[in-house]
Amino acid sequence: MANHKSAIKKNLRDEKKRVINKMNRSKMRNRIKALHKNVSAGNLEEAKTLFPRVLSIIDKTVIKGTIHKKTGSRYKSRLSLLMSKSGVEI
C-alpha cells in the first residue's frame, strides 16, 4: 500500500482510469461480438448497419488511449475481411 500522499493520490487516479478503460474496452468488445453474431446468424442487413458503428467505437477507443492504434487497425481490418467474405457490400 502507498505511504506518501502523492502515491495515494496516484493510486486513486489509476483506479479511476482503470475503471474507465475497462468500460470502454467492454463496450467495444460487446459491439464486435454483436457484429460477429449477426454475420454468423445471416442477418446481413443488420450487420451492414452495425458495421460503421462498430468502426466508430473502435476509433473512439483508440483516441481515448484505451487500446493501441495498431490494435484498433487490426480489429477494423479483420472486421472488414469478415464483412467482405460474408458478401456484404461495405
C-alpha positions in Angstrom: 0.0 0.0 0.0 1.1 3.5 -0.7 2.6 5.6 2.1 3.1 9.0 0.6 0.3 11.4 -0.1 1.3 11.7 -3.7 1.4 7.9 -4.1 -2.1 7.6 -2.5 -3.4 10.2 -5.0 -1.8 8.3 -7.9 -3.4 5.1 -6.8 -6.8 6.8 -6.7 -6.2 8.3 -10.2 -5.0 5.0 -11.6 -8.1 3.1 -10.2 -10.5 5.6 -11.8 -8.7 5.4 -15.1 -8.7 1.6 -14.9 -12.4 1.5 -14.5 -12.9 3.9 -17.4 -10.6 1.9 -19.7 -12.4 -1.3 -18.7 -15.8 0.3 -19.5 -14.6 1.5 -22.9 -12.9 -1.9 -23.8 -16.0 -3.7 -22.7 -18.3 -1.5 -24.9 -16.1 -2.1 -27.9 -15.9 -5.8 -27.4 -19.6 -6.2 -27.0 -20.3 -4.3 -30.2 -17.7 -6.5 -32.0 -19.4 -9.6 -30.6 -22.8 -8.3 -31.8 -21.5 -7.8 -35.3 -20.0 -11.4 -35.3 -23.3 -12.8 -34.1 -25.3 -11.0 -36.8 -22.9 -12.2 -39.5 -22.9 -15.8 -38.3 -26.7 -15.8 -38.0 -27.1 -14.5 -41.5 -28.6 -11.1 -40.5 -26.6 -9.3 -43.2 -28.7 -6.2 -43.3 -28.4 -5.7 -39.6 -24.7 -6.4 -39.8 -24.4 -3.8 -42.6 -26.0 -1.1 -40.4 -24.0 -2.1 -37.4 -20.6 -2.2 -39.1 -20.0 1.7 -39.3 -21.0 2.0 -35.6 -18.5 -0.7 -34.6 -15.7 1.0 -36.6 -16.6 4.3 -34.9 -16.5 2.7 -31.4 -13.1 1.2 -32.2 -11.8 4.6 -33.4 -13.1 6.3 -30.2 -11.4 3.6 -28.0 -8.1 4.3 -29.8 -8.5 8.1 -29.4 -9.2 7.7 -25.7 -6.0 5.7 -25.4 -7.6 2.5 -24.1 -6.1 0.4 -26.9 -3.1 1.0 -29.2 -3.6 2.5 -32.7 -2.3 -0.6 -34.4 -4.6 -2.9 -32.3 -7.6 -0.8 -33.5 -6.4 -1.1 -37.1 -6.1 -4.8 -36.7 -9.7 -5.1 -35.3 -11.0 -3.0 -38.2 -9.1 -4.9 -40.8 -10.4 -8.3 -39.5 -14.0 -7.0 -39.3 -13.7 -5.6 -42.9 -12.5 -9.0 -44.1 -15.3 -10.8 -42.3 -17.9 -8.5 -43.9 -16.4 -8.9 -47.4 -16.2 -12.7 -47.0 -19.9 -12.8 -45.9 -20.8 -11.0 -49.1 -21.9 -7.7 -47.6 -21.1 -4.5 -49.6 -19.2 -2.2 -47.4 
